Amino acid sequence: MGFKTAIDSGRATVFLEGRLSFQSYPEFRAATVPYLDHPEVKEFHLDMSAVDFMDSSALGMILHFRQKTAEAHKALAITHSAPAIAKILKVVNFGKLVTILP
């Protein structure tokens, strides 16, 4: 797996790939939490273009991170969701909780 994070113009983009589940939490945490206190980062984008599976624990993981970003006064958005992932996010009305961008 190996999630990557890139910072550009105040945005930390986390490139997620593969299967998002409870087992991927340590990697997700390593790719996101260190940037919560980064002075340049004002917002986070979770790029889901290479995600091919996610379960309910992955949704919980993202919601927990949303809470952390809110506490740090930073914005969070999900971007570039693959069609199967976009369908999951739509079915569970995730857009009411997290900004979803194309």
C-alpha positions as CSV (number, residue, x, y, z in Angstrom):
1,M,0.0,0.0,0.0
2,G,2.1,3.0,1.2
3,F,0.0,6.1,1.3
4,K,1.8,9.3,0.2
5,T,1.3,12.9,1.3
6,A,2.3,15.9,-0.7
7,I,2.1,19.6,0.4
8,D,1.5,22.3,-2.1
9,S,0.0,25.8,-1.6
10,G,-1.3,25.1,1.9
11,R,-2.9,21.8,0.9
12,A,-1.8,18.4,2.1
13,T,-3.0,15.8,-0.5
14,V,-3.0,12.3,0.8
15,F,-2.8,9.8,-2.0
16,L,-4.6,6.6,-0.8
17,E,-4.5,3.4,-2.7
18,G,-5.7,-0.2,-2.6
19,R,-8.1,-1.4,0.1
20,L,-9.1,0.9,2.9
21,S,-10.1,-1.1,6.0
22,F,-9.2,-1.4,9.6
23,Q,-5.9,-2.9,8.7
24,S,-4.9,0.2,6.8
25,Y,-5.4,2.5,9.8
26,P,-1.7,2.6,10.9
27,E,-0.7,3.7,7.4
28,F,-3.5,6.2,7.1
29,R,-2.6,7.7,10.5
30,A,1.1,7.9,9.5
31,A,0.2,9.8,6.3
32,T,-2.2,12.3,7.9
33,V,-1.7,13.0,11.6
34,P,1.9,14.4,11.4
35,Y,0.5,17.1,9.2
36,L,-2.2,18.3,11.5
37,D,0.3,20.6,13.3
38,H,2.2,21.6,10.1
39,P,2.1,25.4,9.9
40,E,1.7,25.5,6.1
41,V,-1.2,23.1,5.9
42,K,-4.6,24.7,5.9
43,E,-6.6,21.9,4.3
44,F,-6.4,18.2,3.5
45,H,-7.5,16.4,0.4
46,L,-7.9,12.6,0.5
47,D,-7.3,11.6,-3.1
48,M,-9.2,8.3,-3.6
49,S,-8.5,7.7,-7.3
50,A,-6.5,4.6,-6.6
51,V,-8.8,3.1,-3.9
52,D,-10.6,0.0,-5.1
53,F,-12.3,-1.1,-1.9
54,M,-13.4,0.5,1.4
55,D,-15.4,-0.9,4.3
56,S,-17.3,0.7,7.2
57,S,-14.2,0.9,9.3
58,A,-12.6,3.1,6.6
59,L,-15.6,5.4,6.7
60,G,-15.1,5.6,10.5
61,M,-11.4,6.3,10.0
62,I,-12.2,9.2,7.7
63,L,-14.8,10.6,10.2
64,H,-12.3,10.4,13.0
65,F,-9.8,12.3,10.9
66,R,-12.5,14.8,10.1
67,Q,-12.9,15.4,13.8
68,K,-9.1,15.9,14.1
69,T,-9.0,18.3,11.2
70,A,-11.9,20.3,12.7
71,E,-10.1,20.5,16.0
72,A,-7.0,21.8,14.2
73,H,-9.1,24.3,12.3
74,K,-8.3,22.8,8.9
75,A,-10.6,21.8,6.1
76,L,-11.0,18.3,4.8
77,A,-12.3,17.0,1.4
78,I,-12.4,13.7,-0.5
79,T,-11.3,14.0,-4.1
80,H,-11.1,11.9,-7.2
81,S,-13.1,9.0,-5.9
82,A,-13.1,6.0,-8.2
83,P,-16.7,5.1,-9.4
84,A,-17.2,2.2,-7.0
85,I,-16.0,4.4,-4.1
86,A,-18.1,7.4,-5.2
87,K,-21.1,5.1,-5.2
88,I,-20.4,3.9,-1.6
89,L,-20.0,7.5,-0.4
90,K,-23.3,8.5,-2.1
91,V,-25.3,5.6,-0.7
92,V,-24.2,6.4,2.9
93,N,-24.7,10.2,2.4
94,F,-21.1,10.8,3.3
95,G,-21.3,14.2,1.5
96,K,-23.3,15.5,4.4
97,L,-20.3,14.9,6.7
98,V,-17.3,15.5,4.5
99,T,-16.9,17.7,1.5
100,I,-16.6,15.5,-1.7
101,L,-15.0,17.1,-4.7
102,P,-14.8,15.6,-8.2
